[in-house]
Amino acid sequence: MFGKFEKRMSGTQMIALGFLLLIFIGTILLMLPVSSRNGEWTPFITALFTSTSATCVTGLVLVDTFTHWSIFGQLVLLVLIQIGGLGFITIGITVSLILRKKIGLKQRGLIKESLNTLEIGGVVRLVRRVIGGTFLFEMSGAFILTLRFLKDMDVLHAIYYGIFHSISAFCNAGFDLMGRYSPFSSITRFYNDPVVILTISALILIGGIGFFVWNDLREHGLHCRHYALQTKMVLSATAVCLFGGTLLFYLFEHNRLFAGMSFGEQLLNSFFCTVTPRTAGFNAVDNGALSESSKFLSIVFMFIGGAPGSTAGGVKVTTIFVLLLSVRSTLTRTTGTNIFGRRLEESVITKSVVVLMFQLTLALSATLAITAISGYPVIDVAFEAFSALDTVGMSTGITSSLSTSCHIILILLMYLGRLGSLSFALSFTDKKRIAHVMQPVEKINVG
């Protein structure tokens, strides 16, 4: 019976259901008394919110991770983050490879959808590289962070903290254990520490450029001319966002929130304020104390997000890149949308418009609903809503004080953001056949 049900499901539907099951299992485990530091049952909505946030690698929390969860609860979160970051399909295929099971065409199709690759060929090899690369980067980050944390804690705690924060940063999750110093403080304690800030930034960026880009860089090294178009677009857009964002955050905050810092510390924190909204969720300064312009800029970066097929969320840098290119082509009256000596397919432009509108509609609708329910300032509510939908996890500090209905809205946003709002919508129409009937054309005016 289950086999027939599985055959009727599309790849997108299986991924959506898989994430739901993972969230449900995580919720049950986090509710158990063994998961809380005080040995009591955790309320259902708190466990559900936290499980969703970890599985969807978001980082929004209702309770401080260190002060509320026991070691067991923290390990549950770490497993959810790792599976959620790589995708349970990738983990499942890895287990199959270890057991030397044959990977069929259906499984390869699931890998293609899960990792958001362009072709089905070579996906098994890509999974091997993804797992190997993930282990290499996470352990390298853990080693560097462990050495730094040894200054503040004993060896075992330093190793544990190094591993936890490395995995959380690489998977763009934003969960931290710095509540041992001050609850909900994230890494503000290390705002002037380049080792911690730059290591976490590097992990966030590596996890956020996408597995397809990893593979391309591995195969072609520094030979930029041989890179795929997607790789060129992702790297170019990432560089522009990093440089432009660092400059803007510096201009907005150097006489405000960063006023007491040295020039080097101001640049370091401006850079980190640019990196973490795409979509990691850590913060080295108090987000609630940012100027309105910086909060708005953070929302913009949350909305953009990282690269397709990565641990990051958002509409993706390629989507924004494609739309900007389309605007340029329209304004210059150029035939076709061209970049780096290649022409983009019209279907890619259409999909980019749909993704943008879908994501923007969800975020604005949620902002309106939460503002009406809570009464908080719209800029702070928008910060939370975009953070949830784009799986960022940054907060101005109002998440835990929102009502249960607002928490449910945020849970839905996190789930949709991890799946991709467009992918979720298409999961209901994958099996439907639409008659291709051409309707009569009639002109209208736009713009």
N, C-alpha and C positions, 0 to 999 in steps of 0.2 A: 504493500500500500504506500509506504514511504517512498519507494523507488518510483512509482507512477507519479506521485506528487512532485518529486524532484525533477522528473523529466518534463513536466508541464511548466516548470519555473524557468525564467530567463536568467542569464548570468547576473544582471543587475538586481533582480528580485532575490536571488540567493545571497548576494552580498548584503543587501538591505536586511534580510532575515537573520543572517549570521551576526551582524552587528547588534541586532535586537537581542538575540540569545546571549551574546557576550555581555551586554549591559545588564540583562536580567540575572545572569549568574554572578556577576560582580556585585549587584545590589544585594543579593541573598547573603553572599560572603561578608560584605561590609556591615550588614545589619547584625551579625552575630556578636555576642559579647566579647569573644576572643579578639575581635578586630578593633575594639575601642580601648583606649588607655585606662579608662576607669572600670572596665569589665562589665559595662551595662549595654543593653540593646540600643542600637542607633536607630532613630526614627526612619521610617521608610523613605520619606521624601528626601531626607539628607543623604541616605545611602544611594538612592536612585540618582540624585543630582551628581554626587561625587563619582559614581560608577560611569555615568554618561560622560562626564567631563574627562575622566581618565581614558575611557575607551575611544572617545572622539578627539583625544589629545588636545584638549582645550585649556584647562587649568583654572577655570572659575571654581570657587569653592564656597561652601556655606560654613565650614568649620576649618580651623587651621590644621594642616596636615600633620604637623609634629605633635601638637598638644592634644589632639582628639584621637588620632589613630595609633594603635599599638604597632609593634614591629610587624606582626602578622598582617594587620590592615595596610600598612605601608607597602609590604611586599605584594599584597593583592593589587594595590594601585600600580605598582611598578610593572607587574605582569600585564595588566590591562593596558598600560601605556605602551609597552613594547609590542603587544599584539595589535593594538589599535593603530600605532604608528606605521608598522610594516604591512598591516592588513592580515586578517586571519587566513585568507587564501594563501598568501605567501608562506605563513607559518605551516599551514597544512601541507602544502606542496613540499616544503623542506623536510617535514617528517616522512612523507612518502619517499623522498629521495634517499633519506637515511635508511629506510627500510627496504630500499631497492625495488619499490613498486613502479609499475609502468604508468607514465603520465599520458592519459588519452587526450583526444582532440577537445573534448568538452572541458577538461581541466585546463588545457592550454588557453582556451577561450576565456575561462575565468581569470587566469593570470593576466591575460591581456587587458581585461576590464579593470582588474584590481590595481595593476600598476600603471594603467592608462598609457600603454605603449601604442605605437602606430601600426605594428605588424604582429602577427601571431608567431611568425618564425623566430626562433632563437629565444623564446620567452623562458624556457627552462634554464638555459645558460644564464640568462639575466637574473633569474631568482638566485642562482648560486652566487653570482657576483654581488647581488644586493645583500644577501646574508653575510658573505665574507666581508664586504665593505662596511656593513653596519657594525659587525664585531670589531673590526679594526679601528674605526673612528670612535666608537663608544669606549673601547678600552684605552685608547690613546688619551681621550678626554678625561676618563676616570683616573688615569695615572697622573696627569698634570694636576688635576684638582685635588687628588689625594695628597700629593706633595705640598700643595698650598695649605690644605686643611690641617696638616700635621702641626702647624704653628699654633692651632687653637684647640686641638683635641687629641685624644689618644689614637693609637694606630688603627684599632678596629673601627672606631667611629669615623676616622678620616677615610678609610677605605670604603666603608658603607656610604658615606656622604658623597664621596667622589663618584662611585658607581651610580647612585641614585640620580644625582644632578646631571651627570653625563648623559644617561639614558633619557631623562626628562628633556634636556636641551636638544639632543639629536632628534628626538621624536616631536619636537616643537610643542611639548606638553605644558611646560610652565609650572609643574608641581615642584615644591621645594620643602626642605626640612629646617629652614632657618627660623622657624617658630621657637626653636630652643633658645634663641636670643630675644625675640619679640614676635608675638603672633601676627600673622599676615604681613610680615615685613619683606618677603621675597629676598632678594640679594642686596637690599639697600645698605646693609652693613659693609659691602664690598664696593661701594660706588667709586672709590678711588684706587681700587686694586686692579691694575691692568691684566694680571695673570688670570684672575677669575672672570673679569668682564670679556676679555678677548678670547679666552678658551670657550666660554659659553657662546659667544657670538659666532665663533668658527663652527661649532657644532650645529647651531641653529641654521647657519647659511648652507652648510654641507647637506644637512637633512632637507633643506627647503628648495634646493635647485632641481631635485627630481632624479629618479633612478635612470631615466632615459639619458639624461645629461651625463650622469656618472659613466654610463656604459660608453657613450660617445667619447668622452675625455680619456677613458682608459684605452680605447682602441686607437685613437689618433694623437694622443699626447698634446703637444704644443702646436701641431700643424692645423692652425685655425681654418685654413681654406678647405680642409676636408670635413669640417664639422657639419652635422645636419643643420638644416635651417632652424629647427626648434632650439637646438643648443645655442646657436648664435643669438637668437632672439632672447632666450632666457638669460644668458650671460650679459648681454648688452643692457637689457632692462634692469637687471639686478645692480649692475654698476651705476647706472643713472640714478636709480632709487637710493642707493647707499650714499653717493656723493651729494645729490640734491637734498636728501633728507637730513644728512649731517649738517649741511650748511644752514638749512632752514631752522632746525631745532636750536642751533647755536645762536642764530639771529633772534629767535623768539625768546630764549631763556637765559642768555648770558648775563643780562642785567636783572633777572628775576630769580628763578629757582636755582640757577647755577652761580649766582652772584658771589657766594663765598668760596668758590672753587678756584684753583689755579687754571691757567689757560689750557694746560694739558688735560686736566680733569674735566674741563668743560667740553673739550673735543671728544674725550673718551665717552662721556655720558651722552653727548649729542649723537655720536655714532651708535651707541647702544639703544638709544631711544628710536633710532631708525631701524635697527635690526629686529628688535623684539616684537613690534607689531606685525611682523610678517612670518610666522604667526606663533610666536613662542610663549608669550605671556609672562615672562620674567620682568621685573622692574628694578632698576638700581636707584631710582628716585621715586618720590611719592606721586603717583599718577593724579591723585586728587588735587595736588598743589600746582599742576601744570597750568599754564595760561590757556585761555579759551582757544587761541589759535593753535597751540601745540596739541590740545585735545582733538581739535578738528583734523589736524594733520595726521595724528595717530589713527583716527577713524579712516582716513583716506588710505593709509598704508595697510590697515586691517582689511579693508575692502579689496585691495589689490592682491594681497597674500603672496604666496610663493609660486613655484612652478608646477605644472601638471605632473601627476604621478610621483608626488613627493610626500613628505610627512606634513607639509604645510596646507593651509586652507585658503580661503578667499576665492575671488573669481579667477585668479591666476594672472601672472604677469603677461603671458602670451595673449590672453583675452584682451587686456587693455592695449597691448602693443598692436594687435590686429585692428582694433577699433580706431586707434589713432592713425594707423596707416590708411584705413578706409576713408577717414575724414580728409587726410591729406590728398588722396587720390581724387576725391570729390571736389575739393577746393581748387586743385590744379587742373581739373578736367582731364585727368589721365585715365587711359583705358586700362583696366585691371589694377589690382593692388599688388605692388611690387616691393621687394626688399632683398638686399644681398644678392641681386642677380636672379631672383626667383619670383614667380607669381603665385599668389595665394588663391586657393579654390574659393569660389563664391559661397559654397556651403559652410566653410570655416567662418566667414564673415557673418553669415546669418546666425550660426550657432553662437558666436561671440555676443551678438546683440541680444539673443534670447537669454543667455547666461547672465549678462549684465542686468537685464530688466527683471529676471526672476529673482536674483539675489537682492537687488535694490528694493523690489516690492516687498519681499519678506522682511528685510531689515527695517524698512520704514513703517510697515504695518505693525511689527512687534514694538517698535519705539513708540508709536502712537498708543497702542494698547497699554503698555507698561506705564507710560506717562499718565494716562487717564486713571489707571488703578492706583499708582503709588503717589503721584503728585510731586515727584522729584524733578529737578531741572532737566529740560529736554536734552541738553548736551551730555549730561551724565548718563541718562537713560540710553541715548543713542550709542554712547561709548560701550555700555554693557551689551546692548543688542547686537551691534556689529561685532563685538568681541566674541559673543557666543556663536553667531552664525558663521563667522569666518574662523572659528576654532582657534582663537588667539589666547583668551584667558586673562587679558589685562582688565583691571577694574579700578574704578575711582573710589571703591570702598563701600558701595551701596548694595552689593549682591546679597550679603547675608541678612540685611534688614528689609529686603523686599518680601512681599506676601507670597503665600504658597502658589496662588494663581500665576504670579509673575515668574516664580521658579519653574513652573510647568512650561510656560512659554519659552524660557531660556533652555530648558531641557530639549524641547522640540527643535529649537534653533540649532543647538549643538549637534543633534543627530542628523538633521538635514544638511548642516554644513559639512560634516565628515563624509557623508555619502555623496554630496553634490546635489543641490536642490533640483537641478535639471535632470540628473540621473534618476533621482527619486520619482520625479513626475513621469519620466519616460518608462519607469518600471511598471506603471499601470497600463501602458499602451504597447508594450513590446510585442504582445501576441495578437494585437488587433490589425486588421487589414483595412486600409482606408482606400476607397475608390478614387482613382486619379481622374476626376472629371474637371475639365478646364471650363471655368465660368467666363462669361463675357467680360471684356475689359472696359472700364470706365475711368476716366481721368479725374484726379482730385488735386488740390493744392496743399502742399505741406511747407512748413518753415516760414 
